[in-house]
Amino acid sequence: MTKTYTRHDIYEQLYGEIMTLQRKPGSTLRENALCEEFGVSRTPIRSVLQELRIAGLIEVTPYKSTRVTRLDFDTISQQIYLRVAVETAVLLDFFDVCTPEQMQQLYARNQALRRQAEQPTPDPAAFYRMDGRLHEFWFIATGKNQLWQLIQTNQNSYSRFRMLDLVEARNFAEIVNEHDALLQAVERRDADAVRTLCAQHLYGGVTRLGDALPTKFADYFVLGTRWPAHP
């Protein structure tokens, strides 16, 4: 039986495909092709495209084209900078409330990530979701749920950059090992190590993608991007 797509279904599918880079930055979206793909009229397609535009995931040039927005490395860099500052502070606060049982839960979450990483073909989207749940833990434990939600808002560019790291670098094991080192530093209440390891971990995608950013993936980013001299 042919599936009947609702407007919500179409939005969720296109949103997921853009966020997981199945629809690459800079790629074109054509109304006629989308109508045919989902078996719907132009009205729901135009409504969905408007929502994606508001979310900053597509850009529309009237009477010309609709494209998936390219990534802005300057924006991403500032979002990483903010994330490092906030998450480091939360981890240091976590020292005061952390229990052995909570550490066991964190190690268990990271072990689940390790099992995903060891799959013959790890699922980047599943790994990304599980990674988020691990980081979310210390925000919830310190009563900063709203802060976690706040830093997730307007993070689509950074989230796609992280997905680029997973899809292309595919260094899942390195990410898991970084978690291990960070959790061990938390368990020791080693503030200096937490500061260093948190920054290294959150800037890890820049390091791993390195010289491929201005070469292999240059078309994914806005023109005139200023690349880091030493990723």
GIBELFEN-V921987 format. One record per pair of residues at least 12 apart in sequence whose C-alpha atoms are under 10 Angstrom apart, sorted by sequence separation. I is the first residue (numbers start at 1). J is the second residue. If there is no record, write none. Layout:
BEGIN
i->{I I}
j->{J J}
END
This chain:
BEGIN
i->{31 34 56 57 58 115 136 181 182 185 214 32 53 56 57 113 114 135 136 181 182 214 31 53 56 57 113 116 182 183 213 214 30 31 53 112 113 182 213 52 53 113 181 182 211 49 52 113 181 210 211 31 112 113 179 182 210 211 213 112 178 179 182 210 211 14 29 110 132 178 181 210 211 109 110 113 206 207 210 109 178 179 206 209 110 178 207 208 10 109 110 177 178 206 207 109 176 206 108 109 175 178 205 10 106 107 174 175 204 10 106 109 203 9 29 105 106 175 10 28 29 174 175 7 27 28 29 106 128 5 6 25 26 28 105 106 5 7 11 15 25 26 4 5 6 10 11 14 15 18 31 128 171 174 3 4 5 10 14 30 31 102 128 3 4 7 8 11 12 15 29 30 102 127 169 2 7 11 15 28 29 30 171 6 7 10 11 14 19 28 29 124 125 128 170 5 7 9 10 18 27 28 29 102 124 127 165 166 169 7 8 11 15 18 26 27 28 98 124 162 165 168 169 7 11 26 27 28 97 124 125 162 164 165 168 169 15 25 26 27 124 125 162 163 165 166 14 24 25 26 27 94 95 98 123 124 162 165 166 169 23 24 25 26 91 94 97 98 122 123 124 128 131 135 161 162 165 168 23 24 25 26 93 94 97 122 127 131 134 161 164 24 25 92 93 94 96 124 21 91 94 95 123 87 90 91 93 94 122 124 131 161 87 90 93 94 121 123 168 18 90 91 92 122 18 87 90 91 87 90 86 90 117 164 90 117 118 117 118 116 117 164 90 116 117 90 114 115 117 113 114 117 161 87 113 114 116 161 86 87 114 115 86 113 114 113 114 87 112 83 86 110 111 110 113 110 83 111 82 83 110 111 110 79 107 106 107 110 106 79 80 79 107 106 107 79 80 76 79 75 76 78 79 103 76 77 103 75 76 75 76 103 73 76 103 71 72 73 76 71 72 76 70 71 100 69 73 98 99 71 72 98 70 71 91 95 98 91 94 95 95 96 92 95 91 94 95 95 92 56 91 92 55 56 57 92 55 56 57 91 92 55 56 89 92 57 88 91 92 20 91 20 89 19 88 89 88 91 20 87 88 16 88 85 88 84 87 88 84 87 85 84 85 83 84 87 83 84 84 81 84 80 83 84 83 81 80 81 80 77 80 77 76 73 25 24 19 18 19 20 21 19 20 21 24 73 19 20 18 19 20 21 19 20 21 19 20 19 22 20 21 20 71 73 70 71 72 73 74 70 71 72 73 70 71 72 77 69 70 71 72 73 74 77 68 69 70 71 72 73 74 69 70 72 73 74 71 72 73 74 73 25 27 26 27 25 26 24 25 26 24 25 26 25}
j->{43 46 68 69 70 127 148 193 194 197 226 45 66 69 70 126 127 148 149 194 195 227 45 67 70 71 127 130 196 197 227 228 45 46 68 127 128 197 228 68 69 129 197 198 227 66 69 130 198 227 228 49 130 131 197 200 228 229 231 131 197 198 201 229 230 34 49 130 152 198 201 230 231 130 131 134 227 228 231 131 200 201 228 231 133 201 230 231 34 133 134 201 202 230 231 134 201 231 134 135 201 204 231 37 133 134 201 202 231 38 134 137 231 38 58 134 135 204 40 58 59 204 205 38 58 59 60 137 159 37 38 57 58 60 137 138 38 40 44 48 58 59 38 39 40 44 45 48 49 52 65 162 205 208 38 39 40 45 49 65 66 137 163 39 40 43 44 47 48 51 65 66 138 163 205 39 44 48 52 65 66 67 208 44 45 48 49 52 57 66 67 162 163 166 208 44 46 48 49 57 66 67 68 141 163 166 204 205 208 47 48 51 55 58 66 67 68 138 164 202 205 208 209 48 52 67 68 69 138 165 166 203 205 206 209 210 57 67 68 69 166 167 204 205 207 208 57 67 68 69 70 137 138 141 166 167 205 208 209 212 67 68 69 70 135 138 141 142 166 167 168 172 175 179 205 206 209 212 68 69 70 71 138 139 142 167 172 176 179 206 209 70 71 138 139 140 142 170 68 138 141 142 170 135 138 139 141 142 170 172 179 209 136 139 142 143 170 172 217 68 140 141 142 172 69 138 141 142 139 142 139 143 170 217 144 171 172 172 173 172 173 220 147 173 174 148 172 173 175 172 173 176 220 147 173 174 176 221 147 148 175 176 148 175 176 176 177 151 176 148 151 175 176 176 179 177 151 179 151 152 179 180 180 151 179 179 180 183 180 154 155 155 183 183 184 157 158 155 158 155 156 158 159 183 157 158 184 157 158 158 159 186 157 160 187 156 157 158 161 157 158 162 157 158 187 157 161 186 187 160 161 187 160 161 182 186 189 183 186 187 188 189 186 189 186 189 190 191 189 154 189 190 154 155 156 191 155 156 157 191 192 156 157 191 194 160 191 194 195 124 195 125 194 125 194 195 195 198 128 195 196 125 197 195 198 195 198 199 196 199 198 198 199 198 199 202 199 200 201 199 202 199 202 203 203 202 202 203 203 203 206 206 206 206 160 160 156 156 157 159 160 159 160 161 164 213 160 161 160 161 162 163 162 163 164 163 164 164 167 166 167 167 218 220 218 219 220 221 222 219 220 221 222 220 221 222 227 220 221 222 223 224 225 228 220 221 222 223 224 225 226 222 223 225 226 227 225 226 227 228 228 217 219 219 220 219 220 219 220 221 220 221 222 222}
END
